[in-house]
Amino acid sequence: MATQHPTDPTSTAEHNDGTVDTAPITNTLERRNSLEKALQHRPDEQDLKDRHILLDTTAAPALQAKAAELERQRVMDNLRKGLAHRPEKEELVERNILAGGPAAPALQEKQRELEKHMRADSLEKQLSNRPKPEDLIKEGILNADENPVAES
């Protein structure tokens, strides 16, 4: 008994009696058009080489593997050389490049913020306890013409 295929109303399919579905799997014209559209937007070979998607094939195929290995070895040598000249952690802490201290890395930002606020509070306290210019003039530390708050 022939029945309609659920996705294609023009196809005939038989469920278990030996007939074959004659409907195409996909529309070949749509597939061809989508391939043509994709090929129109395909990047050129040089762009793919610049983005390191394609290998630059200027060398003979037999030498390409050796050239890739030599390039990898050169990069590894440069990395080893750079790491050998890298300063130690203590030197970076001394030069204030790396934060040093007993705090865990997750707490170091909070520690720096706390130290900043403590310095600001200390400076504010010292400025509030500073002697007045009049007292310094009376004690002879400043001359009358050196009064920093006196208007000229």
Buried (B, 14 or more C-beta within 10 A) or exposed (E): EEEEEEEEEEBBBEEEEEEEEEEEEEEEEEEEEEEEEEEEEEEEEEEEBEEEEEEEEEEEEEEBEEBEEEEEEEEEEEEEEEEEEEEEEEEBEEEEEEEEEEBEEEEBEEBEEEEEEEEEEEEEEEEEEEEEBEEBBEEEEBEEEEBEEEEE
